[in-house]
Amino acid sequence: MSPVRYELMFSDDTGSAQDVVIVERTSAKGPGGHPVYADPTGIIRAEISDHNEVRILASGGHQAPTQHVLARRLTATDPNDPAGPSASAA
């Protein structure tokens, strides 16, 4: 079974972290046959393999997928997961 949530870390050409986005598994499969994950807005969509290889998928026109993305699996007990048990409900 694939993980339900990942943290995607987008960086520039220097490798500096620029943005972090939490994505959740959808029912879709990507072109490589792996699960597709999306952020709550549906704008960020990524196919993530069982080896944590990330393929960003275009969700609309005029998008240029980035090449520098790392995926980190989030577990139910991960303190960095904003939806984890240590997160306070708003």
Buried (B, 14 or more C-beta within 10 A) or exposed (E): EEBBBBBBBBBEEEEEEEEEBBBBBEEEEBEEEBBBBBBEEEEBBBBBBEEEEBBBBEBEEEEEEBEBBBBBBBEEEBEEBEEBEEEEEE
